[in-house]
Amino acid sequence: MRIFDFHLHPGYDFHAPALDHATFTGRLKEDGIVKCAGSFAGKDCRNLPIAQYAQLIPEYNRSIWDFHDLEPDFLVPGIHIHPDHVDMSAAELQKHHEKGGTLVGELVHYMMGWNYSHPGLLPLLDYARELDMVVSIHPTSDFASLERIMDNVPGLKLVLAHLSGYGLYDRTLEFMKKYETVYTDLSAHGTDFDTTVADAVNKIGSQRILYGTDYPGYKSRPFIDIVLNAKIREEEKENIFYNNAAALLKTV
């Protein structure tokens, strides 16, 4: 069964030093991962003066593309944007699109000093939608801001990361029922309880649930096992493991 890890971060490991490219990809392949997606992040990105992100974000975006270029068929690159730097972020979206990029994020707002109610965010997400990109974001309890996003940028392909994390499991599923272009991934908190996957499939179907880990912060094997052991059909496991991410990101 093919496995596509939708959620990982080259350059960042909150448990240990960052891994080099060969080690990073080698460990994934040992676990049976055949394709992955994610954004570059470093521990130096937390809580900087807002002005510094105008230089740091393009550097991070170059880094993820450099990582991608070492093995183009393996990694789908995701880029960062920042609503305090709209012009820079729009230019990054345009460059990403011209290079064939389809993913924005995971955007981790709290690390870079903004939130989902920021007025600069909507035009950027609208532009991402215009470019037919997928936007992956860290979850928040502020669902009013998320509803504002989806109401103002209808049809945006939005992925709420970390299903079952932060006590937001039920609210995430209700939000997904309301907005048909919202997805979720299993990263970081997907193994919190054994019945998560089967319950989510029962409530929203298997087509909008993506396999993900937050690697290298979290390893693949526990997440693989929770999907394999879930009491769902084989075709639903295949959707979660590979088909959904491949279709969403327009890759094979």
C-alpha positions as CSV (number, residue, x, y, z in Angstrom):
1,M,0.0,0.0,0.0
2,R,1.5,3.4,-1.0
3,I,2.0,6.0,1.7
4,F,2.1,9.7,1.1
5,D,3.1,11.7,4.2
6,F,1.3,15.0,3.7
7,H,2.8,16.8,6.7
8,L,6.5,17.1,7.5
9,H,9.2,19.8,8.1
10,P,12.7,19.5,6.7
11,G,15.1,21.6,8.8
12,Y,13.1,21.4,12.0
13,D,13.0,18.8,14.8
14,F,11.8,19.9,18.2
15,H,13.3,16.7,19.8
16,A,16.8,16.7,18.2
17,P,19.1,18.5,15.8
18,A,17.8,18.8,12.2
19,L,18.5,15.9,9.9
20,D,20.5,16.1,6.6
21,H,18.7,15.3,3.4
22,A,19.9,11.7,3.1
23,T,19.0,10.8,6.6
24,F,15.7,12.7,6.5
25,T,14.5,10.9,3.3
26,G,16.1,7.6,4.1
27,R,14.2,7.1,7.4
28,L,11.0,7.9,5.6
29,K,11.6,5.4,2.9
30,E,12.5,2.7,5.5
31,D,9.0,3.1,6.8
32,G,7.5,2.7,3.3
33,I,6.8,6.4,2.5
34,V,6.9,6.9,-1.3
35,K,6.0,10.6,-1.4
36,C,5.8,13.5,1.1
37,A,4.9,17.2,1.4
38,G,5.8,20.0,3.8
39,S,7.4,23.3,4.5
40,F,10.9,24.2,5.7
41,A,11.1,25.4,9.3
42,G,13.9,26.2,11.7
43,K,14.0,26.9,15.4
44,D,15.2,30.4,14.6
45,C,11.7,31.4,13.3
46,R,10.0,31.8,16.7
47,N,8.8,35.2,17.9
48,L,11.1,37.4,15.9
49,P,10.5,41.1,15.3
50,I,7.8,41.2,12.6
51,A,10.1,43.0,10.1
52,Q,12.6,40.1,10.1
53,Y,10.1,37.7,8.5
54,A,10.3,39.7,5.3
55,Q,13.8,38.2,4.9
56,L,13.4,34.9,6.7
57,I,10.3,33.6,4.8
58,P,11.9,33.8,1.3
59,E,15.0,32.1,2.7
60,Y,12.8,29.3,4.1
61,N,10.9,29.0,0.8
62,R,14.2,28.8,-1.2
63,S,15.3,26.1,1.3
64,I,12.3,23.9,0.7
65,W,12.7,24.2,-3.1
66,D,16.4,23.3,-2.7
67,F,15.4,20.3,-0.7
68,H,12.8,19.3,-3.4
69,D,15.3,19.7,-6.2
70,L,17.6,17.0,-4.7
71,E,14.8,14.5,-5.3
72,P,11.9,16.1,-7.2
73,D,9.7,13.1,-7.3
74,F,9.7,12.5,-3.6
75,L,8.9,15.9,-1.9
76,V,6.1,18.3,-2.7
77,P,7.3,21.7,-1.4
78,G,5.1,23.9,0.7
79,I,5.9,27.6,1.3
80,H,5.4,30.2,4.0
81,I,3.5,33.5,3.8
82,H,3.0,36.3,6.3
83,P,0.0,38.6,6.5
84,D,2.2,41.5,7.8
85,H,4.2,41.3,4.5
86,V,1.5,41.0,1.9
87,D,3.5,42.2,-1.1
88,M,6.4,39.8,-0.3
89,S,4.0,37.0,0.3
90,A,2.1,37.5,-2.9
91,A,5.4,37.5,-4.8
92,E,6.4,34.2,-3.1
93,L,3.0,32.7,-4.1
94,Q,3.6,33.8,-7.7
95,K,7.1,32.3,-7.8
96,H,5.9,29.1,-6.2
97,H,3.1,28.8,-8.8
98,E,5.5,29.5,-11.7
99,K,7.7,26.7,-10.5
100,G,4.8,24.3,-10.3
101,G,4.1,24.6,-6.6
102,T,0.7,23.6,-5.3
103,L,1.1,23.7,-1.5
104,V,1.2,26.6,1.0
105,G,2.2,25.6,4.5
106,E,1.8,24.2,7.0
107,L,1.4,27.7,8.2
108,V,2.2,27.9,12.0
109,H,0.8,31.3,12.8
110,Y,1.8,31.4,16.5
111,M,5.5,30.9,15.7
112,M,5.6,34.0,13.4
113,G,3.5,36.4,15.4
114,W,0.1,36.5,13.6
115,N,-3.4,35.0,13.8
116,Y,-6.2,34.0,11.5
117,S,-8.1,37.2,12.0
118,H,-5.3,39.3,10.6
119,P,-6.7,41.5,7.8
120,G,-3.7,40.8,5.6
121,L,-4.4,37.1,5.4
122,L,-7.6,37.1,3.3
123,P,-6.1,38.7,0.2
124,L,-3.2,36.2,0.3
125,L,-5.6,33.2,0.7
126,D,-7.7,34.6,-2.1
127,Y,-4.7,34.7,-4.3
128,A,-3.7,31.2,-3.3
129,R,-7.2,30.1,-4.3
130,E,-6.9,31.9,-7.6
131,L,-3.7,30.0,-8.2
132,D,-5.5,26.7,-7.2
133,M,-3.2,26.1,-4.3
134,V,-3.8,24.0,-1.2
135,V,-3.3,25.8,2.1
136,S,-2.3,23.8,5.2
137,I,-2.6,25.5,8.6
138,H,-2.0,24.8,12.2
139,P,-5.3,24.4,14.1
140,T,-6.9,27.0,16.3
141,S,-9.8,27.2,18.7
142,D,-10.8,30.4,17.0
143,F,-13.3,28.8,14.6
144,A,-15.0,32.2,14.0
145,S,-11.8,33.3,12.2
146,L,-11.8,30.1,10.2
147,E,-15.4,30.6,9.2
148,R,-14.6,34.1,8.2
149,I,-11.8,32.7,5.9
150,M,-14.0,30.2,4.3
151,D,-17.0,32.6,3.9
152,N,-14.8,35.2,2.3
153,V,-12.6,32.8,0.2
154,P,-15.2,30.2,-0.7
155,G,-13.8,27.1,-2.3
156,L,-10.4,27.5,-0.7
157,K,-8.8,24.1,-0.3
158,L,-7.9,24.3,3.4
159,V,-6.2,21.6,5.5
160,L,-6.6,21.8,9.2
161,A,-3.6,19.9,10.6
162,H,-3.4,17.6,13.7
163,L,-6.8,15.9,13.8
164,S,-7.7,15.1,17.4
165,G,-5.2,17.5,18.8
166,Y,-5.7,20.4,21.2
167,G,-9.1,19.2,22.2
168,L,-10.5,20.3,18.8
169,Y,-11.5,17.0,17.3
170,D,-15.3,17.3,17.4
171,R,-15.2,21.0,16.4
172,T,-12.9,20.2,13.5
173,L,-15.3,17.5,12.1
174,E,-18.3,19.9,12.5
175,F,-16.3,22.6,10.6
176,M,-15.5,20.1,7.9
177,K,-19.2,19.2,7.6
178,K,-20.0,22.8,7.0
179,Y,-17.3,23.5,4.4
180,E,-16.8,20.8,1.8
181,T,-13.3,22.0,0.7
182,V,-11.8,21.7,4.2
183,Y,-9.5,18.7,4.8
184,T,-7.6,17.4,7.9
185,D,-4.5,15.4,8.5
186,L,-3.5,12.9,11.2
187,S,-0.2,14.6,12.1
188,A,1.2,14.8,15.6
189,H,-2.0,13.9,17.4
190,G,-3.5,11.3,15.1
191,T,-2.6,8.4,17.4
192,D,-4.1,9.9,20.6
193,F,-6.8,7.2,20.6
194,D,-7.3,4.0,18.6
195,T,-10.7,4.8,17.3
196,T,-10.0,8.3,15.9
197,V,-9.6,7.2,12.2
198,A,-12.6,5.0,12.1
199,D,-14.8,7.5,13.9
200,A,-13.7,10.3,11.5
201,V,-14.3,8.2,8.5
202,N,-17.7,7.3,9.8
203,K,-18.6,11.0,10.3
204,I,-17.1,12.7,7.2
205,G,-15.9,9.9,4.9
206,S,-12.4,9.0,3.9
207,Q,-11.9,11.4,1.1
208,R,-10.8,14.4,3.2
209,I,-8.5,12.7,5.7
210,L,-4.8,12.8,4.9
211,Y,-2.0,10.7,6.3
212,G,0.6,12.9,8.0
213,T,3.1,12.7,10.9
214,D,4.9,16.1,11.6
215,Y,8.1,14.1,10.9
216,P,10.8,14.3,12.1
217,G,9.2,15.5,15.3
218,Y,7.1,12.3,15.2
219,K,8.0,9.0,13.5
220,S,6.0,7.2,10.9
221,R,5.4,3.8,12.3
222,P,2.8,4.5,15.0
223,F,0.7,6.5,12.5
224,I,0.9,3.8,9.8
225,D,-0.2,1.2,12.3
226,I,-3.2,3.3,13.5
227,V,-4.5,3.5,10.0
228,L,-3.7,-0.2,9.2
229,N,-5.5,-1.3,12.3
230,A,-8.5,1.0,11.9
231,K,-11.8,-0.8,11.3
232,I,-12.4,0.7,7.9
233,R,-12.4,-0.7,4.3
234,E,-9.2,-1.2,2.4
235,E,-10.1,1.5,-0.2
236,E,-10.7,4.0,2.7
237,K,-7.2,3.2,4.0
238,E,-5.8,3.7,0.5
239,N,-7.6,7.1,0.3
240,I,-6.0,8.2,3.6
241,F,-2.6,6.8,2.9
242,Y,-2.1,8.1,-0.6
243,N,-5.0,8.9,-2.9
244,N,-6.3,12.0,-1.2
245,A,-3.0,13.8,-1.0
246,A,-2.0,12.9,-4.5
247,A,-5.3,14.2,-5.9
248,L,-5.2,17.3,-3.8
249,L,-1.7,18.3,-4.7
250,K,-2.1,17.1,-8.4
251,T,0.7,14.6,-8.3
252,V,0.9,10.9,-9.0
